[in-house]
Amino acid sequence: MAGREAIRPNGRNRRPSSGVGRKPDGPSRQPWYTRWKRSFGNTGARNRSASGCARRGAPSVSHEWIYQWILKDKRRGGDLYRCLRHCRKRRKRYGSVPRGSTIPDCLPIEQRPAVVETRSRLGDWEADTVIGCRSSGVLVSLTERRSRLVRLAHLARRKADDVAAQVIDRLQPLAAWVLTVTSDNGTEFAGHRRIARRLQAAFYFARPYAAWQRGSHENANGLIRQYFPKSRRFDTITETELRRVEELLNNRPRRCLGWSTPNEVFFGPDAPVVDIWQQQLERFL
């Protein structure tokens, strides 16, 4: 029909081909790549070569075995890996467990005394770090499990030596009430032996991807984020501001504590505690 494009039998118009984005043909393509592409280089061929063995009565070979065989050839100096579609460095699979522990001599949480789970005593702490916007700094947060008392420290870098020094500095005045410390498997806590030795306490590590094993601290980090949101650069935090937020958290009535404050539970109801929440209320009245 004049003035109209030809219509394919399925009713869709054929788009004109511009040739942009095509891979070059002819001499520019390496002969070994062309042969591999025709025989094994596509996904269907890999699956067919793996599953077709059973139909031919040959031993079955999975596609993963083929990749492992190519990887072994590469380690021996071979170049079969160049025939793969992605000739990149082997990457760690998402969610896979790293080979070997990156933290030496760590005690798993399964060895922690059962009394810690009951929250019936003072002295069981949880440790974690809170990262600022664009890695501008880090906060080391420590939470006591029974009273929810919080201790905060500010660092420019998340280094194991610096984290260990700050944990010791913040808990040393309360060393008589430090029996255990539990953290995640972050490498910033690789100095756990130094912490345990200086505080005379046992240091335990929760299982990977098991945030519920440190529930007190996950809740405390949510409260900390109210004052230091993810958009905040931590290199702008002053020591005065950090101590102020710490006092606000420790004098905040908690429903889980019968509306008592962490300071009242940890130090006793007769402890001299500044009612910061009352001061904040008076500022708006």
Secondary structure as the mmCIF struct_conf table of DSSP 4:
data_model
#
loop_
_struct_conf.conf_type_id
_struct_conf.id
_struct_conf.beg_label_comp_id
_struct_conf.beg_label_asym_id
_struct_conf.beg_label_seq_id
_struct_conf.end_label_comp_id
_struct_conf.end_label_asym_id
_struct_conf.end_label_seq_id
TURN_TY1_P TURN_TY1_P1 ALA A 2 GLY A 3
BEND BEND1 ARG A 4 ARG A 4
STRN STRN1 ILE A 7 ILE A 7
TURN_TY1_P TURN_TY1_P2 PRO A 9 ASN A 10
BEND BEND2 GLY A 11 GLY A 11
STRN STRN2 ASN A 13 ASN A 13
HELX_LH_PP_P HELX_LH_PP_P1 ARG A 14 SER A 17
TURN_TY1_P TURN_TY1_P3 VAL A 20 GLY A 21
HELX_LH_PP_P HELX_LH_PP_P2 ARG A 22 PRO A 24
HELX_RH_3T_P HELX_RH_3T_P1 GLY A 26 SER A 28
BEND BEND3 ARG A 29 ARG A 29
HELX_RH_AL_P HELX_RH_AL_P1 PRO A 31 SER A 39
TURN_TY1_P TURN_TY1_P4 PHE A 40 PHE A 40
BEND BEND4 GLY A 41 ASN A 42
HELX_RH_AL_P HELX_RH_AL_P2 THR A 43 ARG A 55
TURN_TY1_P TURN_TY1_P5 ARG A 56 GLY A 57
BEND BEND5 ALA A 58 ALA A 58
HELX_LH_PP_P HELX_LH_PP_P3 PRO A 59 SER A 60
HELX_RH_AL_P HELX_RH_AL_P3 HIS A 63 ARG A 75
TURN_TY1_P TURN_TY1_P6 ARG A 76 GLY A 77
HELX_RH_3T_P HELX_RH_3T_P2 LEU A 80 CYS A 83
BEND BEND6 LEU A 84 ARG A 85
BEND BEND7 ARG A 88 ARG A 88
HELX_LH_PP_P HELX_LH_PP_P4 LYS A 92 ARG A 93
TURN_TY1_P TURN_TY1_P7 TYR A 94 GLY A 95
HELX_LH_PP_P HELX_LH_PP_P5 SER A 96 PRO A 98
BEND BEND8 ARG A 99 GLY A 100
BEND BEND9 THR A 102 ILE A 103
TURN_TY1_P TURN_TY1_P8 PRO A 104 ASP A 105
HELX_LH_PP_P HELX_LH_PP_P6 CYS A 106 CYS A 106
STRN STRN3 LEU A 107 PRO A 108
HELX_RH_3T_P HELX_RH_3T_P3 ILE A 109 GLN A 111
BEND BEND10 ARG A 112 ARG A 112
TURN_TY1_P TURN_TY1_P9 ALA A 114 ALA A 114
HELX_RH_AL_P HELX_RH_AL_P4 VAL A 115 THR A 118
TURN_TY1_P TURN_TY1_P10 ARG A 119 ARG A 119
BEND BEND11 ARG A 121 LEU A 122
STRN STRN4 ASP A 124 ILE A 131
HELX_RH_3T_P HELX_RH_3T_P4 CYS A 133 SER A 135
STRN STRN5 VAL A 138 GLU A 144
TURN_TY1_P TURN_TY1_P11 ARG A 145 SER A 147
STRN STRN6 VAL A 150 LEU A 155
BEND BEND12 ALA A 156 ARG A 157
HELX_RH_AL_P HELX_RH_AL_P5 ALA A 160 LEU A 171
HELX_RH_3T_P HELX_RH_3T_P5 GLN A 172 TRP A 177
STRN STRN7 THR A 180 SER A 183
BEND BEND13 ASN A 185 ASN A 185
HELX_RH_3T_P HELX_RH_3T_P6 THR A 187 PHE A 189
TURN_TY1_P TURN_TY1_P12 ALA A 190 GLY A 191
HELX_RH_AL_P HELX_RH_AL_P6 HIS A 192 LEU A 199
TURN_TY1_P TURN_TY1_P13 GLN A 200 GLN A 200
STRN STRN8 ALA A 202 PHE A 205
HELX_LH_PP_P HELX_LH_PP_P7 ALA A 206 ARG A 207
TURN_TY1_P TURN_TY1_P14 PRO A 208 TYR A 209
HELX_RH_3T_P HELX_RH_3T_P7 ALA A 211 ARG A 214
HELX_RH_AL_P HELX_RH_AL_P7 GLY A 215 TYR A 227
BEND BEND14 PHE A 228 PHE A 228
TURN_TY1_P TURN_TY1_P15 LYS A 230 SER A 231
BEND BEND15 ARG A 232 ARG A 232
HELX_RH_3T_P HELX_RH_3T_P8 PHE A 234 THR A 236
HELX_RH_AL_P HELX_RH_AL_P8 GLU A 239 ASN A 250
TURN_TY1_P TURN_TY1_P16 ASN A 251 ASN A 251
BEND BEND16 ARG A 252 ARG A 252
STRN STRN9 ARG A 254 ARG A 254
HELX_RH_3T_P HELX_RH_3T_P9 ARG A 255 LEU A 257
TURN_TY1_P TURN_TY1_P17 GLY A 258 TRP A 259
STRN STRN10 SER A 260 SER A 260
HELX_RH_AL_P HELX_RH_AL_P9 PRO A 262 PHE A 267
TURN_TY1_P TURN_TY1_P18 PRO A 269 ASP A 270
BEND BEND17 ALA A 271 ALA A 271
HELX_RH_AL_P HELX_RH_AL_P10 ILE A 276 ARG A 283
TURN_TY1_P TURN_TY1_P19 PHE A 284 PHE A 284
#
